[in-house]
Amino acid sequence: MTNKKCISQVLNSIFLLTLLLFVLDVFTVFEIKNQPIKSFVYIGIIALAPLILIWHLWFFKSSKRKIINAMLPLLTLIGILFVGPIEILFSSSSWKTQKVLYQSENTFFNKTEIQTQDVGALGTNKRTVEVAYLTNWFMIVKPITKSVSNDTIKSRFNKPKIK
């Protein structure tokens, strides 16, 4: 395998992993809890999209291969420019737990929490969510409306035990 192919595979793998984590974090209930990983993903998308696009356009000889390999980075770059790189950078901070309202008796990883997110000069965001921790780095989040009482929160976790 030549050097160009090896570099291409490594860059494409890092870009695809970063893009997958970014899309999961932004568009699904899956969230990145670890701040260094989340910053790497958000800044990586902004930095890698133009880098990969230039790499594919510069180093590949055939125009068919250039077009095919440049499509995903080009679409990603268009999305970044549409949303705005500054907006992406401001949303790159992770949510921090301020208070645990309830923790399930049956499973230690299900909690109801009040979380805050620092968005720099724009202040802080606050939310109340049900959280299922997958690992120390990733979690699944379900928002709770403000009208939910503590009894309702407890009843969500305590299912009747079958004897």
DSSP file (Angstrom, degrees, kcal/mol; ACC not computed):
  #  RESIDUE AA STRUCTURE BP1 BP2  ACC     N-H-->O    O-->H-N    N-H-->O    O-->H-N    TCO  KAPPA ALPHA  PHI   PSI    X-CA   Y-CA   Z-CA
    1    1 A M              0   0    0      0, 0.0     2,-0.0     0, 0.0     0, 0.0   0.000 360.0 360.0 360.0 135.7    0.0    0.0    0.0
    2    2 A T     >  -     0   0    0      1,-0.1     4,-2.1     4,-0.0     5,-0.2  -0.282 360.0-109.8 -78.4 166.2    1.4    3.4   -0.9
    3    3 A N  H  > S+     0   0    0      1,-0.2     4,-2.8     2,-0.2     5,-0.2   0.895 117.1  53.8 -61.5 -41.6    1.8    6.3    1.5
    4    4 A K  H  > S+     0   0    0      1,-0.2     4,-2.4     2,-0.2    -1,-0.2   0.908 110.0  46.7 -62.6 -42.2   -1.0    8.3   -0.1
    5    5 A K  H  > S+     0   0    0      2,-0.2     4,-2.4     1,-0.2    -1,-0.2   0.903 113.0  49.5 -66.6 -40.2   -3.5    5.4    0.3
    6    6 A C  H  X S+     0   0    0     -4,-2.1     4,-2.2     2,-0.2    -2,-0.2   0.933 113.2  45.6 -64.4 -46.5   -2.4    4.8    3.9
    7    7 A I  H  X S+     0   0    0     -4,-2.8     4,-2.8     1,-0.2     5,-0.2   0.900 112.4  52.9 -62.7 -41.3   -2.7    8.5    4.8
    8    8 A S  H  X S+     0   0    0     -4,-2.4     4,-2.8    -5,-0.2     5,-0.2   0.918 109.2  48.2 -60.6 -44.9   -6.1    8.6    3.0
    9    9 A Q  H  X S+     0   0    0     -4,-2.4     4,-2.2     2,-0.2    -1,-0.2   0.897 113.3  47.1 -65.2 -40.6   -7.4    5.7    5.0
   10   10 A V  H  X S+     0   0    0     -4,-2.2     4,-2.4     2,-0.2     5,-0.2   0.945 115.2  45.3 -66.3 -47.5   -6.3    7.1    8.3
   11   11 A L  H  X S+     0   0    0     -4,-2.8     4,-2.5     1,-0.2    -2,-0.2   0.916 114.5  48.5 -62.4 -43.4   -7.7   10.6    7.6
   12   12 A N  H  X S+     0   0    0     -4,-2.8     4,-2.7    -5,-0.2    -1,-0.2   0.888 111.0  50.8 -65.2 -38.5  -11.0    9.1    6.3
   13   13 A S  H  X S+     0   0    0     -4,-2.2     4,-2.4    -5,-0.2     5,-0.2   0.934 112.7  45.1 -64.6 -46.2  -11.4    6.8    9.3
   14   14 A I  H  X S+     0   0    0     -4,-2.4     4,-2.4     1,-0.2    -2,-0.2   0.916 115.0  49.1 -62.9 -42.5  -10.8    9.7   11.8
   15   15 A F  H  X S+     0   0    0     -4,-2.5     4,-2.8    -5,-0.2    -2,-0.2   0.920 111.8  47.6 -64.3 -44.3  -13.2   11.9    9.8
   16   16 A L  H  X S+     0   0    0     -4,-2.7     4,-2.5     2,-0.2    -2,-0.2   0.899 113.2  48.0 -66.0 -40.7  -15.9    9.3    9.6
   17   17 A L  H  X S+     0   0    0     -4,-2.4     4,-2.4     2,-0.2    -1,-0.2   0.922 114.3  46.9 -64.1 -43.8  -15.7    8.5   13.4
   18   18 A T  H  X S+     0   0    0     -4,-2.4     4,-2.3    -5,-0.2    -2,-0.2   0.915 113.4  48.3 -63.5 -43.8  -15.8   12.2   14.2
   19   19 A L  H  X S+     0   0    0     -4,-2.8     4,-2.6     2,-0.2     5,-0.2   0.900 110.9  51.2 -64.6 -41.2  -18.7   12.8   11.9
   20   20 A L  H  X S+     0   0    0     -4,-2.5     4,-2.5     2,-0.2    -2,-0.2   0.938 112.3  45.4 -61.9 -47.9  -20.6    9.8   13.3
   21   21 A L  H  X S+     0   0    0     -4,-2.4     4,-2.3     2,-0.2    -1,-0.2   0.878 113.4  51.1 -63.5 -37.7  -20.1   11.0   16.9
   22   22 A F  H  X S+     0   0    0     -4,-2.3     4,-2.4     2,-0.2     5,-0.2   0.941 111.7  45.8 -64.3 -47.8  -21.1   14.6   15.9
   23   23 A V  H  X S+     0   0    0     -4,-2.6     4,-2.6     1,-0.2     5,-0.3   0.910 114.0  49.0 -64.3 -42.2  -24.3   13.5   14.2
   24   24 A L  H  X S+     0   0    0     -4,-2.5     4,-1.3    -5,-0.2     6,-0.4   0.908 113.6  47.0 -62.4 -41.4  -25.2   11.2   17.1
   25   25 A D  H  < S+     0   0    0     -4,-2.3    -2,-0.2    -5,-0.2    -1,-0.2   0.870 120.1  37.1 -69.2 -37.1  -24.6   14.0   19.6
   26   26 A V  H  < S+     0   0    0     -4,-2.4    -2,-0.2    -5,-0.2    -3,-0.2   0.893 126.6  29.6 -84.3 -40.7  -26.5   16.6   17.7
   27   27 A F  H  < S+     0   0    0     -4,-2.6     2,-0.2    -5,-0.2    -3,-0.2   0.459 114.0  47.7-107.1  -1.9  -29.5   14.7   16.2
   28   28 A T  S  < S-     0   0    0     -4,-1.3    -4,-0.0     2,-0.4     0, 0.0  -0.686  87.5-100.2-128.7-177.3  -30.2   11.9   18.7
   29   29 A V  S    S+     0   0    0     -2,-0.2   112,-2.4   111,-0.1     2,-0.3   0.538  91.6 103.2 -81.7  -7.3  -30.7   11.3   22.4
   30   30 A F  E     -A  140   0A   0     -6,-0.4    -2,-0.4   110,-0.2     2,-0.3  -0.618  54.6-177.0 -74.6 129.7  -27.1    9.9   22.6
   31   31 A E  E     -A  139   0A   0    108,-3.1   108,-2.4    -2,-0.3     2,-0.6  -0.963  29.4-123.1-133.5 151.0  -24.8   12.6   24.1
   32   32 A I  E     -A  138   0A   0     -2,-0.3    63,-0.3   106,-0.2   106,-0.3  -0.817  24.1-179.1 -90.4 122.3  -21.1   12.9   24.8
   33   33 A K        +     0   0    0    104,-3.3     2,-0.5    -2,-0.6   105,-0.2   0.784  57.5  87.1 -91.2 -31.6  -20.5   13.5   28.5
   34   34 A N     >  -     0   0    0    103,-1.3     4,-2.4     1,-0.1     5,-0.2  -0.589  67.5-150.8 -77.7 121.0  -16.7   13.8   28.4
   35   35 A Q  H  > S+     0   0    0     -2,-0.5     4,-2.7     1,-0.2     5,-0.2   0.895  91.9  51.0 -63.3 -44.7  -15.6   17.3   27.6
   36   36 A P  H  > S+     0   0    0      0, 0.0     4,-2.2     0, 0.0    -1,-0.2   0.908 113.5  46.1 -61.4 -39.0  -12.3   16.5   25.9
   37   37 A I  H  > S+     0   0    0      2,-0.2     4,-2.4     1,-0.2    -2,-0.2   0.929 113.4  48.8 -66.9 -44.2  -14.0   14.0   23.6
   38   38 A K  H  X S+     0   0    0     -4,-2.4     4,-2.5     1,-0.2     5,-0.2   0.910 112.4  48.2 -63.7 -41.8  -16.8   16.4   22.8
   39   39 A S  H  X S+     0   0    0     -4,-2.7     4,-2.7     2,-0.2     5,-0.4   0.912 111.1  51.1 -64.0 -41.9  -14.4   19.3   22.1
   40   40 A F  H  X S+     0   0    0     -4,-2.2     4,-2.1    -5,-0.2    -2,-0.2   0.908 112.3  47.2 -60.7 -41.9  -12.3   17.0   19.8
   41   41 A V  H  X S+     0   0    0     -4,-2.4     4,-2.0     2,-0.2    -2,-0.2   0.948 116.6  41.5 -66.1 -49.1  -15.4   15.9   17.9
   42   42 A Y  H  X S+     0   0    0     -4,-2.5     4,-1.4     2,-0.2    -2,-0.2   0.916 121.9  39.5 -69.0 -44.0  -16.8   19.4   17.4
   43   43 A I  H  X S+     0   0    0     -4,-2.7     4,-2.4    -5,-0.2     5,-0.2   0.864 113.2  58.0 -72.5 -34.6  -13.5   21.1   16.6
   44   44 A G  H  X S+     0   0    0     -4,-2.1     4,-3.4    -5,-0.4     5,-0.3   0.880 103.4  52.0 -61.3 -39.5  -12.5   18.1   14.6
   45   45 A I  H  X S+     0   0    0     -4,-2.0     4,-1.6     1,-0.2    -1,-0.2   0.928 111.8  46.5 -62.3 -44.3  -15.5   18.4   12.3
   46   46 A I  H  < S+     0   0    0     -4,-1.4    -2,-0.2     1,-0.2    -1,-0.2   0.884 121.9  36.1 -66.5 -38.1  -14.7   22.0   11.6
   47   47 A A  H  X S+     0   0    0     -4,-2.4     4,-1.2     2,-0.1    -2,-0.2   0.875 117.7  48.2 -83.8 -38.8  -11.0   21.3   11.0
   48   48 A L  H  X S+     0   0    0     -4,-3.4     4,-3.2    -5,-0.2     5,-0.3   0.830  98.0  67.0 -76.7 -31.9  -11.2   17.9    9.2
   49   49 A A  H  X S+     0   0    0     -4,-1.6     4,-2.0    -5,-0.3    -1,-0.2   0.948 109.4  35.5 -57.9 -52.7  -13.9   18.7    6.6
   50   50 A P  H  > S+     0   0    0      0, 0.0     4,-2.6     0, 0.0     5,-0.2   0.882 117.8  54.2 -68.5 -33.9  -11.8   21.2    4.6
   51   51 A L  H  X S+     0   0    0     -4,-1.2     4,-2.4     2,-0.2    -2,-0.2   0.939 111.7  43.2 -63.1 -47.0   -8.6   19.2    5.2
   52   52 A I  H  X S+     0   0    0     -4,-3.2     4,-2.6     2,-0.2     5,-0.2   0.895 113.2  53.0 -65.9 -40.3  -10.1   16.0    3.8
   53   53 A L  H  X S+     0   0    0     -4,-2.0     4,-2.2    -5,-0.3    -2,-0.2   0.943 112.1  44.0 -60.7 -48.1  -11.7   17.9    0.9
   54   54 A I  H  X S+     0   0    0     -4,-2.6     4,-2.3     1,-0.2     5,-0.3   0.903 112.1  54.2 -63.5 -41.1   -8.4   19.5   -0.1
   55   55 A W  H  X S+     0   0    0     -4,-2.4     4,-2.4    -5,-0.2     5,-0.3   0.930 111.3  44.5 -58.4 -46.7   -6.6   16.1    0.4
   56   56 A H  H  X S+     0   0    0     -4,-2.6     4,-1.0     1,-0.2    -1,-0.2   0.883 116.4  45.3 -68.8 -37.8   -9.0   14.4   -2.0
   57   57 A L  H  < S+     0   0    0     -4,-2.2    -1,-0.2    -5,-0.2    -2,-0.2   0.822 119.5  40.8 -74.7 -30.0   -9.0   17.1   -4.6
   58   58 A W  H  < S+     0   0    0     -4,-2.3    -2,-0.2    -5,-0.2    -3,-0.2   0.893 119.9  35.9 -85.5 -42.9   -5.2   17.5   -4.5
   59   59 A F  H  < S+     0   0    0     -4,-2.4     2,-0.4    -5,-0.3    -3,-0.2   0.670  94.2  85.0 -96.2 -17.2   -3.8   14.0   -4.3
   60   60 A F     <  -     0   0    0     -4,-1.0     6,-0.0    -5,-0.3     0, 0.0  -0.709  57.0-160.0 -89.9 138.1   -6.2   11.8   -6.4
   61   61 A K        +     0   0    0     -2,-0.4     2,-0.2     4,-0.0    -1,-0.1   0.936  67.6  71.1 -81.4 -50.4   -5.5   11.6  -10.1
   62   62 A S  S  > S-     0   0    0      1,-0.1     4,-2.0     4,-0.0     5,-0.1  -0.464  71.6-142.0 -77.0 140.1   -8.7   10.4  -11.6
   63   63 A S  H  > S+     0   0    0      1,-0.2     4,-2.4     2,-0.2     5,-0.2   0.825 100.9  58.1 -69.9 -30.6  -11.6   12.9  -11.6
   64   64 A K  H  > S+     0   0    0      2,-0.2     4,-2.3     1,-0.2    -1,-0.2   0.936 108.9  44.6 -63.6 -45.2  -14.1   10.2  -10.9
   65   65 A R  H  > S+     0   0    0      1,-0.2     4,-2.4     2,-0.2     5,-0.2   0.874 111.5  54.2 -66.6 -37.8  -12.3    9.2   -7.7
   66   66 A K  H  X S+     0   0    0     -4,-2.0     4,-1.5     2,-0.2    -2,-0.2   0.933 111.0  45.3 -59.9 -46.6  -11.9   12.9   -6.7
   67   67 A I  H  X S+     0   0    0     -4,-2.4     4,-0.7     2,-0.2    -2,-0.2   0.927 114.7  46.6 -66.1 -46.0  -15.7   13.5   -7.0
   68   68 A I  H >< S+     0   0    0     -4,-2.3     3,-0.7     1,-0.2     4,-0.5   0.933 116.5  43.4 -63.5 -46.7  -16.7   10.4   -5.2
   69   69 A N  H 3< S+     0   0    0     -4,-2.4    -1,-0.2     1,-0.2    -2,-0.2   0.731 112.7  53.2 -73.3 -21.4  -14.2   10.9   -2.3
   70   70 A A  H 3X S+     0   0    0     -4,-1.5     4,-1.9    -5,-0.2    -1,-0.2   0.546  87.1  83.4 -91.0  -6.9  -15.0   14.7   -2.0
   71   71 A M  H <X S+     0   0    0     -3,-0.7     4,-2.7    -4,-0.7     5,-0.2   0.954  91.3  43.6 -64.6 -52.1  -18.8   14.4   -1.7
   72   72 A L  H  > S+     0   0    0     -4,-0.5     4,-2.3     1,-0.2     5,-0.2   0.927 116.6  45.5 -64.1 -46.6  -19.0   13.7    2.1
   73   73 A P  H  > S+     0   0    0      0, 0.0     4,-2.4     0, 0.0    -1,-0.2   0.883 113.8  51.4 -63.1 -34.9  -16.5   16.3    3.2
   74   74 A L  H  X S+     0   0    0     -4,-1.9     4,-2.3     2,-0.2    -2,-0.2   0.927 111.2  46.2 -66.8 -44.6  -18.1   18.8    0.8
   75   75 A L  H  X S+     0   0    0     -4,-2.7     4,-2.2     2,-0.2    -1,-0.2   0.888 113.4  50.3 -64.4 -38.3  -21.6   18.2    2.2
   76   76 A T  H  X S+     0   0    0     -4,-2.3     4,-2.4    -5,-0.2    -2,-0.2   0.915 110.3  49.4 -64.4 -42.9  -20.2   18.4    5.7
   77   77 A L  H  X S+     0   0    0     -4,-2.4     4,-2.4     2,-0.2    -2,-0.2   0.887 109.8  51.2 -64.6 -39.5  -18.4   21.7    4.9
   78   78 A I  H  X S+     0   0    0     -4,-2.3     4,-2.2     2,-0.2    -1,-0.2   0.914 110.8  49.5 -62.9 -42.5  -21.7   23.1    3.4
   79   79 A G  H  X S+     0   0    0     -4,-2.2     4,-2.5     2,-0.2     5,-0.3   0.902 110.3  50.2 -62.3 -41.4  -23.5   22.1    6.6
   80   80 A I  H  X S+     0   0    0     -4,-2.4     4,-3.1     1,-0.2    -2,-0.2   0.926 112.7  46.0 -62.8 -44.9  -20.9   23.7    8.8
   81   81 A L  H  < S+     0   0    0     -4,-2.4    -1,-0.2     2,-0.2    -2,-0.2   0.846 111.9  52.6 -68.0 -32.8  -21.1   27.0    6.8
   82   82 A F  H  < S+     0   0    0     -4,-2.2    -2,-0.2    -5,-0.2    -1,-0.2   0.930 119.2  33.7 -67.7 -45.7  -24.9   26.9    6.9
   83   83 A V  H  < S-     0   0    0     -4,-2.5    -2,-0.2    -5,-0.1    -3,-0.2   0.892 117.5-114.7 -75.9 -40.9  -25.1   26.5   10.7
   84   84 A G     X  -     0   0    0     -4,-3.1     4,-1.8    -5,-0.3    -3,-0.2   0.291   4.8-118.7 107.9 125.0  -22.0   28.6   11.4
   85   85 A P  H  > S+     0   0    0      0, 0.0     4,-2.3     0, 0.0     5,-0.1   0.837 113.8  55.0 -62.7 -32.5  -18.7   27.5   12.8
   86   86 A I  H  > S+     0   0    0      2,-0.2     4,-2.4     1,-0.2     5,-0.2   0.904 106.3  51.4 -67.7 -40.1  -19.0   29.8   15.8
   87   87 A E  H  > S+     0   0    0      1,-0.2     4,-1.4     2,-0.2    -1,-0.2   0.889 110.5  49.3 -62.6 -39.2  -22.4   28.3   16.7
   88   88 A I  H  < S+     0   0    0     -4,-1.8    -2,-0.2     2,-0.2    -1,-0.2   0.908 110.8  49.6 -66.5 -42.0  -20.9   24.8   16.5
   89   89 A L  H >< S+     0   0    0     -4,-2.3     3,-1.3     1,-0.2    -2,-0.2   0.889 108.7  52.6 -64.6 -38.8  -18.0   25.9   18.8
   90   90 A F  H >< S+     0   0    0     -4,-2.4     3,-0.6     1,-0.3    -1,-0.2   0.822 109.3  49.9 -66.5 -30.2  -20.4   27.5   21.3
   91   91 A S  T 3< S+     0   0    0     -4,-1.4    -1,-0.3     1,-0.2    -2,-0.2   0.345  86.2  91.7 -89.6   8.8  -22.4   24.2   21.5
   92   92 A S  T <   +     0   0    0     -3,-1.3     2,-0.3    -4,-0.1    -1,-0.2   0.492  60.1  99.9 -83.8  -1.8  -19.3   22.1   22.1
   93   93 A S  S <  S-     0   0    0     -3,-0.6     2,-0.1    25,-0.1   -58,-0.0  -0.636  72.3-125.4 -85.0 144.8  -19.4   22.3   25.9
   94   94 A S        -     0   0    0     -2,-0.3    24,-0.5   -61,-0.1     2,-0.3  -0.419  24.9 -99.2 -87.0 162.4  -20.8   19.2   27.6
   95   95 A W        -     0   0    0    -63,-0.3     2,-0.4    22,-0.1    22,-0.2  -0.624  35.2-152.8 -80.6 136.4  -23.7   19.2   30.1
   96   96 A K  E     -B  116   0A   0     20,-3.2    20,-2.5    -2,-0.3     2,-0.4  -0.906  18.0-117.8-112.2 138.6  -22.7   19.0   33.8
   97   97 A T  E     +B  115   0A   0     -2,-0.4    18,-0.2    18,-0.2     3,-0.1  -0.613  32.5 172.8 -75.0 124.6  -24.8   17.5   36.5
   98   98 A Q  E     +     0   0A   0     16,-3.1     2,-0.3    -2,-0.4    17,-0.2   0.786  68.6   2.9 -97.5 -38.3  -25.8   20.1   39.1
   99   99 A K  E     -B  114   0A   0     15,-1.6    15,-2.8     0, 0.0     2,-0.7  -0.979  60.0-137.9-153.3 134.9  -28.2   18.1   41.2
  100  100 A V  E     -B  113   0A   0     -2,-0.3    13,-0.3    13,-0.2     3,-0.1  -0.863  18.9-177.1 -93.4 115.6  -29.5   14.5   41.2
  101  101 A L  E     -     0   0A   0     11,-2.5     2,-0.3    -2,-0.7    12,-0.2   0.860  68.3  -1.3 -80.0 -37.6  -33.2   14.6   41.8
  102  102 A Y  E     -B  112   0A   0     10,-1.6    10,-3.0    51,-0.0     2,-0.4  -0.985  55.7-162.1-156.0 141.5  -33.7   10.8   41.8
  103  103 A Q  E     -B  111   0A   0     -2,-0.3     8,-0.2     8,-0.2     5,-0.1  -0.996  33.2-112.2-126.0 132.7  -31.6    7.7   41.3
  104  104 A S        -     0   0    0      6,-2.1     6,-0.1    -2,-0.4    54,-0.0  -0.284  12.4-147.1 -62.2 141.5  -33.3    4.3   40.6
  105  105 A E  S    S+     0   0    0      1,-0.1    -1,-0.1     3,-0.0     3,-0.1   0.813  97.4  46.3 -76.3 -31.1  -33.1    1.7   43.3
  106  106 A N  S    S+     0   0    0      1,-0.2     2,-0.4    51,-0.1    -1,-0.1   0.875 120.2  30.3 -82.3 -39.3  -32.9   -1.1   40.7
  107  107 A T    >   -     0   0    0      3,-0.1     3,-0.7     1,-0.1    -3,-0.3  -0.984  62.5-154.1-127.0 131.3  -30.3    0.3   38.4
  108  108 A F  T 3  S+     0   0    0     -2,-0.4    -1,-0.1     1,-0.2    -2,-0.0   0.652  91.1  60.3 -78.0 -14.8  -27.5    2.6   39.4
  109  109 A F  T 3  S+     0   0    0     -6,-0.1    24,-2.0    23,-0.1     2,-0.6   0.518  84.0  86.5 -95.7  -4.1  -27.1    4.2   36.0
  110  110 A N  E <   + C   0 132A   0     -3,-0.7    -6,-2.1    22,-0.2     2,-0.3  -0.858  56.8 155.8 -96.8 124.6  -30.6    5.6   35.6
  111  111 A K  E     -BC 103 131A   0     20,-2.5    20,-3.4    -2,-0.6     2,-0.5  -0.957  41.8-135.0-142.3 158.0  -31.0    9.1   37.2
  112  112 A T  E     +BC 102 130A   0    -10,-3.0   -11,-2.5    -2,-0.3   -10,-1.6  -0.989  41.6 174.0-112.5 125.3  -33.1   12.2   37.0
  113  113 A E  E     -BC 100 129A   0     16,-2.7    16,-2.5    -2,-0.5     2,-0.5  -0.891  39.1-132.2-133.4 156.1  -30.8   15.2   37.0
  114  114 A I  E     -BC  99 128A   0    -15,-2.8   -16,-3.1    -2,-0.3   -15,-1.6  -0.961  39.2-173.3-101.3 125.4  -30.7   19.0   36.7
  115  115 A Q  E     -BC  97 127A   0     12,-3.0    12,-2.4    -2,-0.5     2,-0.3  -0.889  13.9-160.0-123.5 151.3  -27.9   19.8   34.3
  116  116 A T  E     -BC  96 126A   0    -20,-2.5   -20,-3.2    -2,-0.3     2,-0.4  -0.935   3.1-157.1-126.9 154.0  -26.3   23.0   33.2
  117  117 A Q  E     - C   0 125A   0      8,-2.3     8,-2.5    -2,-0.3     2,-0.6  -0.995  14.0-139.2-131.9 125.6  -24.2   23.8   30.1
  118  118 A D  E     - C   0 124A   0    -24,-0.5     6,-0.2    -2,-0.4   -25,-0.1  -0.744  17.5-177.6 -84.3 122.5  -21.7   26.7   29.9
  119  119 A V    >   -     0   0    0      4,-2.7     3,-1.5    -2,-0.6     2,-0.2  -0.141  38.9-120.9-112.8  36.6  -22.0   28.5   26.5
  120  120 A G  G >  S+     0   0    0      1,-0.3     3,-1.6     2,-0.2    -1,-0.4  -0.408  84.9   0.2  69.8-131.6  -19.2   31.0   27.1
  121  121 A A  G 3  S+     0   0    0      1,-0.3    -1,-0.3    -2,-0.2     3,-0.1   0.630 124.9  70.4 -69.2 -13.7  -20.2   34.6   26.9
  122  122 A L  G <  S-     0   0    0     -3,-1.5     2,-0.3     1,-0.3    -1,-0.3   0.517 103.9-125.6 -83.0  -4.5  -23.8   33.6   26.1
  123  123 A G    <   -     0   0    0     -3,-1.6    -4,-2.7     2,-0.0     2,-0.3  -0.771  40.4 -45.1 103.4-144.4  -24.4   32.4   29.7
  124  124 A T  E     -C  118   0A   0     -2,-0.3     2,-0.3    -6,-0.2    -6,-0.2  -0.947  36.7-141.2-132.1 152.4  -25.6   29.0   30.7
  125  125 A N  E     -C  117   0A   0     -8,-2.5    -8,-2.3    -2,-0.3     2,-0.4  -0.842  18.9-161.3-105.5 149.6  -28.3   26.6   29.6
  126  126 A K  E     +C  116   0A   0     -2,-0.3     2,-0.3   -10,-0.2   -10,-0.2  -0.986  14.4 164.7-133.6 142.9  -30.3   24.6   32.2
  127  127 A R  E     -C  115   0A   0    -12,-2.4   -12,-3.0    -2,-0.4     2,-0.5  -0.992  31.1-135.7-153.6 156.6  -32.4   21.4   31.8
  128  128 A T  E     +C  114   0A   0     16,-0.4    16,-2.4    -2,-0.3     2,-0.3  -0.978  40.1 165.0-114.0 125.9  -34.0   18.6   33.7
  129  129 A V  E     -CD 113 143A   0    -16,-2.5   -16,-2.7    -2,-0.5     2,-0.5  -0.944  43.1-121.0-141.4 156.1  -33.5   15.2   32.2
  130  130 A E  E     -CD 112 142A   0     12,-3.0    12,-2.5    -2,-0.3     2,-0.4  -0.886  40.6-162.0 -91.3 130.4  -33.7   11.5   32.7
  131  131 A V  E     -CD 111 141A   0    -20,-3.4   -20,-2.5    -2,-0.5     2,-0.5  -0.947  21.3-170.1-122.8 134.4  -30.2   10.1   32.1
  132  132 A A  E     -CD 110 140A   0      8,-2.6     8,-2.6    -2,-0.4     2,-0.5  -0.969  22.7-144.6-118.0 112.1  -29.0    6.6   31.4
  133  133 A Y  E     - D   0 139A   0    -24,-2.0     6,-0.2    -2,-0.5     3,-0.1  -0.649  20.0-179.3 -80.6 122.0  -25.3    6.4   31.6
  134  134 A L  S    S-     0   0    0      4,-1.7     2,-0.2    -2,-0.5     5,-0.2   0.898  73.6 -25.8 -82.1 -47.0  -23.7    4.1   29.0
  135  135 A T  S    S-     0   0    0      3,-1.9    -1,-0.3     0, 0.0  -102,-0.0  -0.791  79.3 -82.7-145.1-172.4  -20.2    4.8   30.2
  136  136 A N  S    S+     0   0    0     -2,-0.2     3,-0.1     1,-0.2    -3,-0.0   0.646 130.3  43.6 -71.5 -13.1  -18.4    7.6   31.9
  137  137 A W  S    S+     0   0    0      1,-0.1  -104,-3.3  -104,-0.1  -103,-1.3   0.695 114.2  42.3-104.9 -23.6  -18.1    9.2   28.5
  138  138 A F  E     +A   32   0A   0   -106,-0.3    -3,-1.9  -105,-0.2    -4,-1.7  -0.943  57.3 174.3-132.2 148.4  -21.5    8.7   26.9
  139  139 A M  E     -AD  31 133A   0   -108,-2.4  -108,-3.1    -2,-0.3     2,-0.5  -0.971  27.8-129.0-146.6 159.8  -25.1    8.9   28.0
  140  140 A I  E     -AD  30 132A   0     -8,-2.6    -8,-2.6    -2,-0.3     2,-0.4  -0.961  30.9-160.7-111.9 131.0  -28.7    8.7   26.7
  141  141 A V  E     - D   0 131A   0   -112,-2.4   -10,-0.2    -2,-0.5    -2,-0.0  -0.914  16.6-173.9-121.8 136.7  -30.9   11.6   27.7
  142  142 A K  E     - D   0 130A   0    -12,-2.5   -12,-3.0    -2,-0.4    -2,-0.0  -0.976  28.2-128.5-126.7 116.3  -34.6   12.1   27.8
  143  143 A P  E     - D   0 129A   0      0, 0.0     2,-0.4     0, 0.0   -14,-0.2  -0.294  16.7-147.5 -65.2 147.0  -35.9   15.6   28.5
  144  144 A I        -     0   0    0    -16,-2.4   -16,-0.4     4,-0.0     2,-0.0  -0.947  16.8-122.2-114.1 135.2  -38.5   16.0   31.3
  145  145 A T    >   -     0   0    0     -2,-0.4     3,-1.3     1,-0.1     0, 0.0  -0.352  23.3-115.7 -72.3 158.7  -41.2   18.7   31.1
  146  146 A K  T 3  S+     0   0    0      1,-0.3    -1,-0.1    -2,-0.0    -2,-0.0   0.706 109.5  66.6 -68.9 -20.6  -41.3   21.3   33.9
  147  147 A S  T 3  S+     0   0    0      2,-0.0     2,-0.3     0, 0.0    -1,-0.3   0.439  74.7 109.8 -83.4   1.7  -44.8   20.1   35.0
  148  148 A V    <   -     0   0    0     -3,-1.3     2,-0.1     4,-0.0    -4,-0.0  -0.627  59.0-147.0 -81.5 132.1  -43.6   16.7   36.1
  149  149 A S     >  -     0   0    0     -2,-0.3     4,-1.8     1,-0.1     5,-0.1  -0.419  26.5-105.5 -91.7 171.0  -43.6   16.2   39.9
  150  150 A N  H  > S+     0   0    0      1,-0.2     4,-2.5     2,-0.2     5,-0.2   0.844 120.0  56.7 -64.5 -34.3  -41.2   14.1   42.0
  151  151 A D  H  > S+     0   0    0      1,-0.2     4,-2.2     2,-0.2    -1,-0.2   0.893 107.2  48.8 -64.6 -38.8  -43.8   11.4   42.5
  152  152 A T  H  > S+     0   0    0      2,-0.2     4,-1.3     1,-0.2    -1,-0.2   0.895 110.2  51.6 -66.6 -39.4  -44.1   11.0   38.7
  153  153 A I  H  X S+     0   0    0     -4,-1.8     4,-0.9     1,-0.2     3,-0.4   0.930 111.5  46.7 -62.5 -45.9  -40.3   10.9   38.4
  154  154 A K  H >X S+     0   0    0     -4,-2.5     4,-2.2     1,-0.2     3,-0.6   0.882 108.4  55.4 -65.2 -37.8  -40.1    8.1   41.0
  155  155 A S  H 3< S+     0   0    0     -4,-2.2    -1,-0.2     1,-0.2    -2,-0.2   0.774  99.5  61.7 -69.1 -23.9  -42.9    6.1   39.5
  156  156 A R  H 3< S+     0   0    0     -4,-1.3    -1,-0.2    -3,-0.4    -2,-0.2   0.853 113.2  35.2 -66.9 -33.8  -41.0    6.0   36.1
  157  157 A F  H << S+     0   0    0     -4,-0.9     2,-1.2    -3,-0.6    -2,-0.2   0.820 104.7  72.9 -90.9 -33.8  -38.1    4.2   37.7
  158  158 A N     <  -     0   0    0     -4,-2.2    -1,-0.2   -53,-0.1     3,-0.0  -0.694  62.8-179.0 -90.9  97.5  -39.9    1.9   40.2
  159  159 A K        -     0   0    0     -2,-1.2    -3,-0.1     1,-0.1     2,-0.0  -0.663  40.9 -91.5 -88.0 148.2  -41.7   -0.7   38.2
  160  160 A P        -     0   0    0      0, 0.0     2,-0.4     0, 0.0    -1,-0.1  -0.370  43.1-122.5 -61.1 136.9  -43.8   -3.3   40.2
  161  161 A K        -     0   0    0     -2,-0.0     2,-0.5    -3,-0.0    -3,-0.0  -0.666  17.8-133.7 -84.8 133.3  -41.7   -6.3   41.1
  162  162 A I              0   0    0     -2,-0.4    -1,-0.0     1,-0.1     0, 0.0  -0.734 360.0 360.0 -87.4 128.9  -43.0   -9.6   39.9
  163  163 A K              0   0    0     -2,-0.5    -1,-0.1     0, 0.0    -2,-0.0   0.416 360.0 360.0-104.8 360.0  -43.0  -12.3   42.6
